[in-house]
Amino acid sequence: MAISKRKKILFGFLGFFLGVVLISIVFGTGFFIGKLQVICPVCKPEEVDFSLFWETWNVLKEKFYQPEKFDTQKMTEGAISGMVKSLGDPYTSFFNPQETKEFFEEAQGTFEGIGIEIDKKKEELVVIAPLEGTPAERAGIRAGDKILKIDDKETVDLSLEEAVKLIRGPKGTEVKLTISRGDWKEPKEFKISRALIKIPSLKWELKEDDIVYLKLYQFFDRTGDDFRKSAIEILNSPAKKIILDLRNNPGGYLEVAREISGWFLKRGDIVVIEDFGPGKEKNEYKADGNEKFLDYPIVVLINQGSASASEILAGALRDNRNVLLIGEKSFGKGSIQELEELRGGSSLKITIANWLTPKGQLITDKGLEPDIKVEMSEEDYEQDRDPQLEKALEVIKGL
């Protein structure tokens, strides 16, 4: 998920936009019966008739056999959620105040759960990436795994947010995932204990004296500051070349990806292009950093867990500097979300555009193909081998 922070959070995670209109309509109009029309200020009058909504509301209030369950706030939130869900976009969702709070906790890199990023692909619930050092990774969950059931609930009809809500929970509790993997004959069950998840920003180390191995885990609030501190350390080290590892990096904020790209690209190089659709002007985000790593030879590692903001950075480096991508095809998360905070602590994420690489490539559902393909086998995972990193080291020595 890449999210931009144009005061509104704009890219990859969440965005909150339409709900203001409906909430103001609902609460400003009151509970009327029958044929009353409520006019939407951004729609043609003939397009919006809320009489069916209020008729249903009042029949429920009058006849539902358990009146104690008639919670007006919960029902209003449910109506908004249903409206948003009807758009059929897995990235456009309404969040109540508790869900909004949980999102911002995750954006700070801390939450309770098992430590996986998930997405919907062709109506299937797919693992983007298990986060390093989390219960999900220790249990053996991998990028590309398909989640068929959460506990005993089929995932086929679940929205992305409903699935997240079922997987998350208080630390110490357990969740059961039924997983399908490409080379398995039958699905397998994983019982995983939830924990407090703390997502690191990055790590780096020197390999073979002058090669930096730099691993980015995500692009959230503190990642820019953490990268700046690490970059100064790298510049003061004997390092002359960089392996940038974006594997299992599910993304984050667009502005953070743009900020980090400014260390590797020339000022004015295009980082990413927002495409709002036919007939609308595209928006270009350009690098405006300090160019400190511009002359460092670099290769980039990607895999199925590289998504959104990490795909943006990888695409920008390849398109602008012909940087080689090594590993496996990336996830293919190429849409942009905008984040709006609504009244009462609720919020809405809404897809506003697709993004393109600097050369105009749309990666939605396609991903970035590596220049040098290196796959990980079951044996590699079991024996803790990393042929992708080994290939990166081999390649960068020749640069």
FIKOL-98366 format. One record per atom (N, C-alpha, C): x, y, z. Coordinates in steps of 0.001 Angstrom, whole numbers, plus 500000, padded with zeros to 6 digits. Layout:
residues N
        u        v        w
        X        Y        Z
...
This chain:
residues 399
        u        v        w
   500799   498834   500000
   500000   500000   500000
   500841   501228   500000
   500749   502040   499067
   501470   503296   499162
   500473   504375   499466
   500770   505215   500381
   499856   506278   500737
   500581   507589   500660
   500014   508551   500004
   500657   509854   499991
   500083   510696   501114
   500773   511716   501539
   500307   512520   502657
   500080   513953   502216
   499193   514221   501319
   498870   515556   500890
   497996   516225   501925
   498399   516334   503141
   497587   516737   504273
   496525   515682   504473
   495853   515288   503393
   495056   514079   503455
   496016   512967   503101
   495913   511820   503727
   496798   510716   503365
   496310   510190   502037
   497187   510122   501073
   496704   509941   499706
   497046   508612   499097
   497923   507833   499568
   498331   506730   498713
   498427   505419   499427
   497840   504415   498921
   498025   503013   499212
   497281   502447   500345
   497117   503111   501503
   496433   502491   502620
   494974   502855   502631
   494744   504084   503147
   493374   504436   503448
   493079   505855   502994
   491787   506163   502710
   491396   507516   502388
   489935   507705   502679
   489519   508875   503136
   488177   508982   503666
   487478   510203   503072
   486367   510051   502290
   485961   511098   501394
   484449   511270   501242
   483725   510176   500841
   482308   510300   500530
   481421   510425   501759
   481855   509871   502865
   480980   509714   504015
   480451   511003   504560
   481188   512135   504427
   480723   513407   504963
   479360   513741   504403
   479192   513529   503095
   477927   513866   502445
   476785   513072   503033
   476952   511734   503123
   475859   510896   503596
   475544   511164   505052
   476576   511331   505885
   476332   511553   507311
   475549   512842   507513
   475960   513909   506811
   475247   515172   506976
   473803   515050   506515
   473599   514270   505439
   472233   514050   504964
   471420   513292   505997
   471997   512196   506496
   471271   511327   507428
   470869   512088   508674
   471814   512757   509306
   471521   513391   510584
   470805   514722   510425
   471010   515392   509295
   470329   516661   509077
   468882   516482   508693
   468511   515348   508212
   467158   515129   507706
   466231   514554   508760
   466775   513704   509635
   465942   513084   510662
   465244   511840   510157
   464381   511330   510951
   463726   510062   510634
   462340   510331   510043
   462303   510367   508733
   461046   510579   508051
   460563   509285   507428
   459260   509256   507153
   458625   508031   506666
   458206   508206   505215
   458231   507080   504503
   457549   506989   503215
   458273   507646   502070
   457628   508640   501443
   458032   509113   500126
   459014   510290   500164
   459475   510691   501318
   460328   511871   501409
   461615   511672   500620
   461957   512649   499816
   463212   512619   499078
   464231   513487   499789
   465493   512983   499814
   466597   513767   500333
   467520   514055   499164
   467827   515302   498950
   468586   515679   497771
   470075   515725   498091
   470859   515057   497284
   472316   515059   497421
   472865   516283   496696
   473660   517133   497360
   474135   518367   496729
   475080   518138   495559
   475654   516934   495426
   476580   516687   494320
   475946   515793   493254
   474643   515511   493380
   473964   514636   492425
   472790   515370   491791
   472304   514828   490684
   471064   515327   490119
   469914   514892   491026
   468921   515758   491247
   467823   515429   492177
   467147   514100   491870
   467005   513787   490580
   466292   512553   490242
   467118   511302   490529
   468426   511452   490830
   469281   510292   491043
   469233   509760   492467
   468806   510583   493429
   468883   510175   494829
   467523   510287   495493
   466972   509147   495868
   465694   509092   496561
   465873   508203   497776
   465878   508804   498956
   466117   508058   500186
   464829   507517   500804
   463725   507630   500099
   462462   507191   500699
   462487   505699   501031
   463127   504870   500174
   463213   503434   500445
   464044   503177   501704
   465125   503952   501862
   465958   503807   503064
   465136   504048   504321
   464389   505181   504344
   463632   505518   505555
   462442   504588   505760
   461857   504132   504657
   460757   503176   504780
   461252   501894   505444
   462423   501400   504999
   463008   500194   505588
   463356   500428   507042
   463971   501579   507329
   464354   501936   508712
   463142   501855   509634
   462039   502460   509224
   460868   502527   510083
   460151   501192   510239
   460167   500374   509181
   459587   499037   509298
   460399   498212   510288
   461714   498327   510215
   462566   497627   511175
   462283   498096   512600
   462205   499390   512780
   461982   499939   514122
   460629   499509   514695
   459661   499399   513819
   458313   499035   514257
   458160   497541   514503
   458811   496689   513676
   458463   495275   513683
   459572   494313   514079
   460848   494757   514095
   461920   493812   514398
   461733   493243   515800
   461850   491914   515930
   461436   491221   517152
   462369   491431   518342
   463560   491977   518114
   464471   492272   519218
   464805   493768   519215
   463903   494589   519710
   464085   496047   519638
   465336   496534   520373
   465837   495738   521329
   467043   496161   522055
   468271   496188   521146
   468193   495517   519995
   469316   495511   519051
   469257   496681   518069
   468241   497514   518199
   468086   498656   517286
   469034   499765   517748
   470266   499694   517268
   471322   500653   517609
   471467   501626   516435
   470967   502849   516592
   470917   503784   515471
   472321   504121   514934
   473308   504251   515834
   474663   504568   515369
   475240   503424   514541
   475089   502206   515064
   475620   501043   514360
   474903   500848   513020
   473600   501078   512991
   472847   500918   511756
   473237   501974   510723
   473469   503186   511184
   473900   504242   510274
   475263   503917   509669
   476182   503464   510531
   477511   503071   510041
   477406   501898   509068
   476495   500960   509370
   476300   499825   508477
   475764   500254   507120
   474861   501236   507127
   474316   501738   505862
   475410   502393   505019
   476256   503185   505680
   477354   503831   504955
   478314   502775   504414
   478643   501788   505247
   479554   500715   504807
   478990   499988   503597
   477682   499714   503622
   477057   499035   502495
   477105   499867   501229
   476884   501188   501370
   476958   502075   500213
   478354   502032   499593
   479374   502117   500457
   480756   502124   499967
   481118   500765   499363
   480709   499695   500021
   481024   498339   499542
   480385   498067   498185
   479241   498702   497902
   478544   498464   496637
   479355   498910   495428
   480378   499744   495642
   481224   500199   494539
   482112   499078   494006
   482281   498017   494805
   483051   496867   494339
   484549   497078   494281
   485048   498084   494997
   486491   498357   495022
   487034   497937   496385
   487947   496954   496433
   488433   496472   497732
   489200   497510   498535
   489618   498610   497891
   490422   499616   498597
   489605   500818   499062
   488309   500857   498716
   487441   501949   499140
   486540   501444   500260
   486706   502009   501465
   485995   501476   502633
   485721   502561   503662
   484614   502375   504367
   484272   503236   505502
   484811   502622   506783
   485327   503461   507685
   485845   502999   508969
   485177   503745   510101
   484647   502983   511069
   484083   503623   512261
   485230   504132   513140
   484924   504835   514232
   486005   505420   515048
   487030   504401   515543
   486599   503209   515943
   487554   502208   516433
   488463   501727   515317
   487885   501485   514146
   488688   501042   513009
   489660   502129   512563
   489220   503380   512651
   490112   504496   512319
   491295   504539   513275
   491014   504358   514564
   492074   504347   515570
   493086   503242   515269
   492583   502067   514897
   493469   500934   514599
   494338   501220   513384
   493770   501911   512384
   494568   502255   511218
   495743   503152   511585
   495454   504192   512359
   496533   505114   512714
   497569   504447   513612
   497139   503469   514420
   498109   502711   515207
   499043   501935   514290
   498470   501306   513262
   499300   500552   512325
   500240   501483   511572
   499752   502681   511214
   500596   503636   510502
   501791   504070   511354
   501648   503957   512668
   502769   504245   513563
   503663   503027   513747
   503249   501882   513167
   504089   500685   513212
   503811   499772   514385
   502677   499944   515088
   502371   499108   516244
   500895   498729   516243
   500604   497439   516394
   499225   496975   516514
   499245   495560   517056
   498061   495012   517386
   497957   493647   517880
   497350   492763   516802
   498036   491644   516520
   497576   490737   515487
   498620   489662   515256
   498725   489202   514002
   499713   488157   513711
   500823   488649   512791
   500667   489874   512213
   501749   490441   511435
   501761   490059   509966
   500621   490187   509289
   500606   489988   507839
   499873   491143   507174
   500299   491464   505955
   499559   492379   505102
   498798   491528   504097
   497509   491821   503900
   496683   491032   502989
   496004   491931   501969
   495496   491322   500930
   494816   492071   499871
   493829   491137   499182
   492944   491717   498378
   492032   490923   497556
   492537   490945   496126
   492678   489769   495528
   493086   489654   494134
   492169   488664   493450
   491438   489159   492447
   490485   488300   491731
   489560   487581   492703
   489038   488369   493663
   488085   487894   494666
   488689   486908   495661
   489994   486720   495644
   490650   485837   496604
   491433   486666   497612
   491453   486198   498852
   492210   486879   499903
   493643   486358   499868
   494577   487256   499592
   495963   486868   499352
   496885   487561   500350
   497907   486845   500808
   498923   487436   501669
   499892   488242   500805
   499964   489558   501056
   500997   490362   500394
   502346   489984   500978
   502422   490035   502310
   503700   489702   502950
   503491   489441   504432
   504212   488450   504974
   504322   488352   506433
   505401   489331   506884
   505168   490032   507959
   506155   490998   508439
   507241   490292   509234
   508454   490759   509084
   509602   490073   509683
   509496   490021   511209
   509789   488835   511759
   509826   488671   513204
   508476   488578   513872
   507413   488349   513081
   506058   488301   513629
   505577   486858   513732
   504474   486618   514477
   503928   485263   514575
   503621   484643   513216
   503147   485451   512261
   502820   484919   510937
   504070   484384   510240
   505154   485142   510298
   506387   484675   509660
   506913   483420   510352
   506881   483418   511684
   507385   482247   512419
   506544   481011   512150
   505252   481218   511865
   504366   480083   511589
   504555   479529   510178
   505262   480269   509321
   505518   479789   507968
   504619   480376   506900
   503861   481441   507227
   503045   482113   506216
   503973   482828   505243
   503620   482788   503934
   504476   483385   502919
   503693   484320   501997
   504434   485217   501348
   503834   486071   500324
   503227   485193   499238
   502015   485549   498817
   501331   484785   497777
   500401   483710   498294
   500470   483383   499585
   499528   482412   500150
   498100   482922   500016
   497173   482004   499736
   495756   482359   499667
   495067   481907   500947
   494327   482813   501565
   493614   482502   502805
   492180   482106   502454
   491864   480832   502646
   490537   480319   502294
   489535   480507   503423
   490018   480351   504673
   489153   480513   505843
   489901   481245   506945
   489157   482030   507708
   489661   482621   508951
   488833   482015   510065
   489474   481219   510919
   488756   480337   511829
   487856   479458   510957
   486550   479496   511129
   485697   478648   510293
   484902   479457   509277
   485298   480706   509055
   484554   481581   508150
   485217   481630   506778
   484460   481295   505739
   484959   481371   504374
   485281   482826   504030
   486367   483036   503282
   486788   484404   502986
   486268   484920   501652
   485648   484074   500861
   485288   484443   499497
   484385   485672   499444
   483497   485826   500406
   482566   486955   500384
   482941   488068   501352
   484099   487945   501992
   484522   488960   502957
   485175   490136   502236
   484922   491341   502723
   485687   492485   502238
   487074   492440   502871
   487973   493233   502347
   489330   493285   502880
   489309   493695   504349
   488506   494699   504662
   488455   495195   506040
   487819   494181   506989
   486801   493459   506512
   486194   492418   507343
   487201   491329   507666
   488023   490962   506675
   489049   489942   506893
   490089   490419   507896
   490525   491673   507750
   491509   492241   508689
   490963   492211   510106
   489701   492563   510249
   489086   492609   511574
   489049   491224   512222
   488810   490186   511412
   488762   488823   511942
   490155   488311   512321
   491157   488692   511556
   492517   488203   511826
   493128   488905   513029
   492865   490184   513171
   493416   490911   514300
   492681   490558   515578
   493301   490875   516705
   492673   490622   517990
   493677   490796   519103
   493227   490692   520337
   494109   490910   521483
   495274   489929   521501
   496415   490410   521922
   497589   489542   522027
   497293   488393   522990
   497834   487227   522655
   497610   486038   523471
   496462   485182   522992
   495578   485750   522152
   494482   484957   521590
   494967   484276   520311
   494174   483340   519808
   494605   482524   518676
   493649   482664   517506
   494202   482626   516298
   493388   482618   515090
   493847   481452   514211
   492890   480837   513519
   493198   479705   512638
   492994   480144   511190
   494033   479987   510374
   493945   480318   508954
   494058   479042   508122
   493142   478878   507180
   493239   477780   506212
   493893   478342   504957
   495069   477816   504626
   495935   478388   503592
   496065   477441   502404
   496005   478032   501202
   496308   477317   499967
   497582   477924   499377
   498477   477052   498924
   499735   477510   498322
   499915   476794   496995
   500548   477459   496046
   500624   476977   494668
   500978   475522   494481
   502004   475048   495194
   502471   473688   494945
   501909   472656   495930
   500916   473049   496721
   500283   472106   497646
   499116   471402   496972
   498930   470138   497300
   497777   469407   496788
   496514   469740   497581
   496676   469955   498887
   495547   470262   499757
   495861   471485   500605
   494836   472285   500970
   495062   473404   501890
   495523   472903   503259
   496182   473754   503998
   496652   473424   505345
   496169   474466   506336
   496008   474029   507588
   495581   474936   508654
   496783   475413   509458
   496773   476700   509788
   497801   477304   510630
   497114   477921   511843
   497490   477488   513022
   496996   478115   514243
   498077   479061   514753
   497723   480335   514848
   498716   481369   515138
   498252   482209   516324
   499124   482394   517291
   498815   483226   518456
   499116   484687   518139
   498167   485541   518413
   498339   486969   518188
   499330   487556   519197
   499938   488665   518810
   500917   489323   519673
   500907   490814   519379
   501629   491588   520178
   501839   492999   519886
   502869   493082   518761
   502463   493657   517649
   503325   493733   516468
   503988   495100   516406
   505295   495107   516340
   506059   496340   516160
   506831   496219   514849
   506454   497028   513891
   507059   496933   512567
   508289   497838   512506
   509458   497294   512239
   510640   498148   512098
   510591   498915   510782
   511341   500005   510690
   511412   500769   509445
   512414   500154   508478
   513618   499876   508990
   514688   499426   508114
   515826   498841   508927
   516746   498212   508230
   518017   497811   508826
   519074   497864   507728
   520339   498000   508121
   521400   497955   507115
   522655   497361   507722
   523500   496817   506854
   524775   496264   507285
   525740   496263   506101
   527023   496235   506402
   528033   496125   505357
   528280   494665   505025
   528338   494380   503744
   528687   493030   503287
   529932   493140   502403
   530909   492295   502713
   532146   492259   501929
   532777   493646   501810
   532859   494338   502925
   533610   495587   503108
   532958   496840   502514
   532553   496792   501234
   532094   498050   500636
   530692   497967   500033
   529956   496894   500311
   528595   496731   499793
   527599   496855   500940
   526696   497813   500827
   525648   497993   501838
   524450   497128   501474
   523972   496373   502441
   522691   495674   502311
   521680   496479   503124
   520722   497103   502426
   519744   497990   503059
   518349   497408   502866
   517724   497038   503974
   516400   496421   503951
   515359   497430   504441
   514375   497749   503576
   513266   498622   503962
   512024   497766   504204
   511424   497912   505387
   510263   497092   505749
   508936   497737   505374
   508870   499061   505371
   507623   499764   505096
   507923   501234   504867
   506894   502003   504497
   507044   503432   504226
   506050   504228   505078
   506168   504106   506389
   505247   504797   507278
   505860   506073   507845
   505179   506675   508826
   505550   507995   509326
   507022   508129   509679
   507544   507189   510443
   508905   507381   510951
   509984   506899   509985
   509569   506259   508868
   510555   505674   507965
   511482   506725   507360
   510938   507893   507017
   511769   508939   506433
   512880   509382   507367
   512537   509605   508636
   513546   510007   509624
   514555   508894   509866
   514059   507661   509975
   514966   506530   510194
   515919   506361   509007
   515390   506555   507785
   516247   506431   506607
   517317   507515   506608
   516928   508721   506971
   517887   509836   506993
   519049   509541   507930
   518741   509029   509108
   519801   508705   510078
   520703   507598   509544
   520089   506558   508970
   520881   505451   508437
   521709   505893   507230
   521140   506773   506402
   521860   507255   505223
   523133   507994   505620
   523064   508787   506667
   524252   509501   507146
   525315   508503   507608
   524871   507449   508290
   525812   506410   508723
   526452   505720   507522
   525639   505431   506508
   526157   504766   505304
   527164   505662   504582
   526842   506953   504477
   527741   507892   503806
   529079   508018   504533
   529067   507787   505837
   530297   507863   506625
   530987   506513   506774
   530464   505492   506070
   531048   504152   506110
   531907   503932   504860
   532572   502784   504763
   533353   502503   503549
   532499   502105   502345
   531195   502168   502484
   530290   501676   501436
   530467   502404   500117
   530430   501635   499016
   530516   502191   497669
   529368   501721   496781
   528677   500663   497201
   527578   500091   496415
   526435   499715   497351
   525208   499612   496800
   524031   499364   497640
   523149   498279   497042
   522791   497309   497871
   521707   496374   497559
   520488   496849   498354
   519451   497269   497658
   518223   497742   498304
   517200   496617   498285
   516824   496132   499464
   515911   494994   499583
   514504   495491   499890
   513613   495358   498913
   512206   495747   499069
   511286   494536   499120
   511855   493364   499341
   511031   492154   499424
   510137   492205   500661
   508908   491742   500488
   507920   491706   501580
   507685   493081   502200
   507873   494126   501391
   507556   495491   501830
   506206   495862   501223
   505130   495912   502042
   503792   496110   501490
   503447   497543   501154
   504365   498490   501440
   504111   499862   501030
   503936   500824   502177
   503069   501815   501987
   502885   502862   502980
   502587   504185   502308
   503219   505256   502772
   502928   506595   502283
   503718   506944   501020
   503034   507489   500028
   503674   507928   498796
   504747   508968   499074
   504459   509927   499936
   505420   510999   500200
   506717   510461   500804
   506610   509389   501588
   507826   508796   502162
   508643   508128   501063
   507959   507419   500154
   508659   506804   499026
   509316   507875   498161
   508626   508972   497964
   509187   510080   497186
   510401   510680   497893
   510295   510862   499197
   511409   511422   499968
   512652   510531   499863
   512461   509233   500025
   513602   508311   499970
   514178   508256   498552
   513324   508312   497535
   513816   508272   496154
   514731   509453   495862
   514517   510567   496581
   515339   511751   496377
   516795   511567   496757
   517102   510533   497506
   518490   510209   497821
   519178   509504   496659
   518389   508857   495785
   518936   508015   494718
   518800   508622   493324
   517887   509603   493150
   517584   510156   491833
   518015   511610   491725
   518099   512088   490469
   518375   513504   490236
   517150   514327   490613
   517384   515553   491065
   516264   516463   491294
   515495   516647   489985
   514190   516523   490057
   513361   516681   488877
   513027   515387   488164
   513731   514301   488496
   513355   513000   487928
   511938   512637   488385
   511160   512058   487498
   509799   511640   487860
   509868   510401   488735
   509178   510437   489854
   509109   509287   490754
   507890   508439   490415
   506747   509086   490218
   505504   508362   489941
   504523   509326   489296
   503578   508767   488521
   502564   509569   487839
   501187   509135   488323
   500369   510096   488731
   498969   509820   489077
   498121   509924   487813
   497349   508888   487531
   496480   508853   486368
   495033   508832   486848
   494323   509941   486639
   492951   510071   487120
   491913   509609   486113
   492362   509077   484972
   491427   508542   483999
   491377   509364   482727
   490652   508850   481714
   490580   509508   480404
   490090   510947   480512
   490763   511845   479784
   490346   513233   479734
   490771   514071   480914
   491448   513476   481889
   491877   514230   483064
   493396   514363   483071
   493856   515497   483555
   495280   515772   483547
   496013   514896   484562
   497126   514326   484140
   497939   513497   485037
   498767   514397   485947
   499134   513841   487098
   499940   514571   488070
   501266   513848   488264
   502362   514565   488106
   503686   513966   488253
   504298   514333   489602
   504786   513314   490313
   505568   513533   491526
   507045   513410   491157
   507823   514449   491464
   509230   514470   491079
   510144   514426   492290
   511322   513875   492076
   512313   513801   493150
   512824   515202   493470
   512936   515483   494756
   513474   516795   495154
   514415   516644   496357
   515160   515527   496384
   516039   515243   497516
   517462   515737   497293
   518387   515132   498049
   519763   515631   498045
   520705   514876   497119
   520230   513818   496453
   520987   513072   495436
   522246   512393   495991
   522351   512196   497286
   523602   511719   497891
   524017   510330   497400
   523050   509476   497019
   523387   508131   496549
   523296   508005   495027
   523268   509151   494344
   523089   509147   492898
   524203   508392   492175
   525423   508462   492683
   526561   507835   492012
   526888   506446   492548
   526100   505953   493494
   526338   504612   494025
   525703   503575   493101
   526471   502590   492612
   525825   501476   491911
   524811   500803   492841
   523674   500387   492279
   522603   499836   493117
   521858   498743   492367
   521436   497714   493077
   520480   496735   492569
   519344   496639   493587
   518169   496201   493116
   516987   496150   493978
   516418   494737   493997
   516098   494248   495197
   515451   492955   495369
   513945   493146   495526
   513154   492384   494761
   511694   492430   494879
   511151   491010   494894
   509919   490849   495405
   509209   489573   495330
   507712   489826   495364
   506929   488775   495533
   505464   488919   495532
   504961   489824   496653
   505769   489982   497683
   505376   490822   498809
   505762   492274   498654
   506375   492647   497536
   506713   494047   497267
   505498   494709   496630
   504905   495672   497329
   503653   496246   496842
   503625   497757   497025
   502848   498407   496157
   502497   499803   496311
   503719   500711   496371
   503996   501336   497532
   505101   502293   497613
   506440   501657   497297
   506625   500385   497648
   507892   499729   497308
   507997   499491   495805
   506866   499249   495144
   506866   499129   493689
   507135   500481   493034
   506642   501542   493646
   506914   502885   493131
   508406   503174   493155
   509054   502917   494287
   510488   503183   494401
   511276   502309   493425
   510940   501020   493362
   511640   500118   492443
   511457   500561   490990
   510231   500922   490614
   509957   501364   489250
   510675   502655   488912
   510732   503580   489878
   511410   504857   489649
   512908   504650   489434
   513510   503759   490219
   514948   503495   490070
   515246   502821   488728
   514396   501901   488322
   514631   501234   487038
   514420   502198   485861
   513323   502953   485889
   513006   503824   484755
   513982   504984   484618
   514481   505513   485742
   515358   506672   485689
   516847   506326   485617
   517231   505186   486248
   518661   504871   486332
   519020   503494   485762
   518049   502840   485141
   518271   501492   484614
   518768   500520   485687
   518310   500720   486914
   518672   499825   488018
   518047   498452   487776
   518820   497399   488001
   518322   496036   487804
   517458   495606   488984
   516321   494983   488668
   515451   494386   489679
   515704   492882   489682
   515942   492320   490853
   516297   490909   490994
   515299   490223   491919
   514860   489026   491554
   513968   488248   492414
   512763   487733   491664
   511567   488072   492184
   510316   487600   491604
   509406   488774   491294
   508393   488532   490473
   507449   489589   490110
   506796   490176   491352
   506652   491503   491368
   506057   492174   492522
   504541   491989   492540
   503899   492500   493578
   502484   492211   493830
   501545   492828   492795
   501760   494087   492438
   500868   494739   491480
   499772   495554   492133
   500118   496373   493139
   499140   497277   493782
   499364   498669   493198
   498547   499029   492206
   498804   500255   491476
   497720   501303   491569
   496881   501256   492590
   495865   502292   492734
   496226   503224   493889
   495631   504402   493849
   495917   505445   494833
   494680   505683   495689
   494871   505700   496992
   493779   506015   497902
   494010   507373   498577
   492915   508052   498887
   492978   509308   499627
   492318   509096   500974
   492860   509684   502008
   492368   509490   503364
   491682   510742   503876
   490421   510616   504234
   489649   511718   504798
   489155   511334   506186
   489333   512215   507129
   488750   512019   508455
   487361   512645   508470
   486403   511902   509001
   485024   512346   509047
   484621   512707   510473
   483437   513210   510615
   482945   513609   511935
   482839   512415   512876
   483021   512700   514143
   482848   511672   515162
   483968   510658   515218
   485082   510920   514522
   486207   509986   514556
   486159   508910   513493
   485128   508918   512635
   485066   507952   511536
   485948   508431   510386
   486088   507590   509386
   486931   507963   508256
   486565   507111   507050
   487088   507522   505907
   486786   506839   504649
   488036   506787   503798
   488354   505616   503261
   489403   505551   502240
   488721   505381   500902
   489232   506129   499933
   488590   506112   498619
   489652   506092   497530
   489491   505193   496584
   490412   505122   495457
   490125   506283   494516
   491163   507083   494225
   490967   508268   493386
   491678   508164   492038
   492633   507234   491910
   493409   507172   490669
   494243   505900   490643
   494836   505628   489499
   495902   504648   489384
   497229   505385   489332
   498306   504686   489648
   499621   505293   489470
   500391   504548   488388
   501276   505281   487721
   502102   504756   486656
   503571   504967   487003
   504430   504103   486504
   505864   504312   486659
   506272   505518   485812
   507483   506070   486005
   507902   507244   485228
   507789   507070   483720
   507934   505841   483223
   507810   505596   481792
   506386   505247   481376
   505443   505396   482298
   504040   505224   481955
   503490   503824   482100
   504203   502937   482805
   503725   501557   482961
   502698   501460   484083
   501527   500910   483775
   500508   500605   484783
   500818   499236   485363
   500937   499151   486680
   501326   497860   487264
   500176   497188   488006
   498991   497783   488015
   497854   497162   488684
   497611   495753   488151
   497610   494783   489047
   497384   493366   488728
   498462   492764   487816
   499484   493537   487485
   500569   493035   486640
   501869   492905   487423
   502147   493885   488260
   503396   493893   489003
   504575   494293   488137
   505725   494380   488754
   506982   494656   488058
   507697   493337   487825
   508052   493066   486580
   508810   491858   486274
   510286   492102   486591
   510944   491181   487265
   512371   491373   487556
   513204   491263   486288
   514311   491976   486260
   515256   491845   485143
   516009   490525   485236
   516268   490087   486466
   516917   488799   486700
   516005   488007   487633
   515378   486972   487103
   514421   486206   487891
   515135   485139   488716
   514897   485163   490018
   515446   484156   490928
   514327   483766   491888
   513904   482514   491860
   512816   482068   492720
   513356   481374   493967
   512548   481405   495012
   512879   480715   496265
   512155   479378   496288
   512869   478302   496583
   512266   476972   496661
   511881   476653   498104
   511093   475597   498265
   510749   475130   499617
   512016   474821   500406
   512962   474209   499736
   514218   473845   500393
   514995   475089   500835
   514938   476146   500022
   515600   477401   500398
   515022   477941   501694
   513678   477945   501782
   513038   478440   503002
   513392   477556   504199
   513311   476252   504014
   513552   475321   505123
   514990   475409   505633
   515942   475632   504732
   517346   475682   505127
   517863   477102   505279
   516938   478065   505263
   517280   479476   505489
   518332   479964   504487
   518171   479572   503229
   519059   480045   502167
   518399   481217   501435
   519217   482069   500850
   518684   483238   500161
   519379   483400   498807
   518970   482617   497803
   519599   482715   496486
   519382   484059   495811
   518306   484765   496179
   518058   486085   495587
   519110   487085   496045
   519411   487080   497343
   520452   487966   497853
   521821   487559   497306
   522056   486263   497192
   523328   485790   496637
   523517   486301   495206
   522449   486264   494411
   522519   486773   493032
   522767   488286   493034
   522118   489001   493947
   522318   490449   494024
   523781   490778   494336
   524370   490031   495253
   525773   490245   495582
   526666   489964   494369
   526351   488887   493672
   527133   488538   492463
   527054   489646   491415
   525834   490157   491191
   525636   491171   490166
   526309   492481   490526
   526132   492928   491781
   526637   494254   492134
   528156   494308   492178
   528776   493184   492387
   530253   493157   492341
   530767   493517   490957
   529948   493265   489939
   530362   493561   488574
   529999   494952   488108
   529368   495736   488970
   528938   497092   488586
   529984   498125   488989
